[in-house]
Amino acid sequence: MKIAIVGASGAVGQEFLRVLEERDFPMDELLLFGSERSAGRKYKFRGKEIAVKLLQHNDDFKGVDIAFTSAGAGTSKEFAGTITKHGAIMIDNSSAFRMDEDVPLVVPEVNAKDAVNPPRGIIANPNCTTIQMVVALQAIERVSHIKRVHVSTYQAASGAGASAMAELEEQYAQLCRGEKPTVEKFAYQLAYNVIPHVDVFTDNGYTKEEMKMYNETRKIMHSDIEVSATCVRVPVMRAHSESIWVETERPVSVAEAHKAFCSAEGVVLMDNPAEKRYPMPLFLAGEDPVYVGRIRKDLSNPHGLTFWCVSDQIKKGAALNAVQIAEYLIRNGHVK
């Protein structure tokens, strides 16, 4: 088994290295690729140093079984042919192919079978906010079909990359020193602030991030579900939170929801308000599951249910989800 990571020096690329090692992913060889800026850097994996190769249009992917790509949509589009031409399966973390009809968009807990025999050799990893939401939604969908979702996200700085995390840290330090904070990665100062603006605005007033949650959820769940999202950047270092309202075809009780979440793959129920037990990003960064708590009946709608969920968007929302797709394919004999 020969594996490649494209974009190895980025935040998600580094997470791929950690996840592959943590899970003892079956492989004989690992190749790392990057831009001219990162080519030549060396990273440790399983006790050995691996140098990053320059990503080029050549035959470097000959013999590669699976390529995890996280180098931006432009790079994915440009190099997809080069990566897949010798038979490698490309599991892409960018937005490049997510809504293409002939590219499966996969969250293993929801639609793993869609990953089998991808027509173009490409499988798309969904947006991080969508991934954690659909893992939680799938638990309720098994109880009663979800007709409608309203979601507000509370997205960590890490969603904008390693440099954004560094900027948030620096802003707090600058403010403590009485200096004007550096603002480059976000529309405004993030420290001591929340910004109701993630990605660019579209003609309908929603941002691209919010529209991703609408379109991707329907594709992953093979559903007519309606989703209305408001995405907010918050001064949290890592792990996204979401406040979710669902309307189901029939009323679902809190007890039913508890049972559904407890038995759902990839979900951990953390719901004991009396003991102040509920998911928080401060304590869940670096963890694998989607955590769910604060489950309540919607007071305004007998078919409504509301809950809170937290997940590490670099891990489950990016690298781990992609690795789980690969594990499913290997486990079921779809990669040789």
Secondary structure, DSSP 8 states (H G I E B T S, - for coil): -EEEEESTTSHHHHHHHHHHHHTT---SEEEEEE-TTTTT-EEEETTEEEEEEE--SSSTTTT-SEEEE-S-HHHHHHHHHHHHTTS-EEEE-SSSSTT-TTS-B--HHHHGGGGSS-TTSEEE---HHHHHHHHHHHHHHTTS-EEEEEEEEEE-GGGG-HHHHHHHHHHHHHHHTT-----SSSSS--TT--BS--S-B-TTS-BHHHHHHHHHHHHHHTS--EEEEEEEE-S-SS-EEEEEEEEESS---HHHHHHHHHHSTTEEE--BGGGTB---HHHHTT--SEEEEEEEE-TT-TTEEEEEEEE-TTIIIIIHHHHHHHHHHHHTTS--
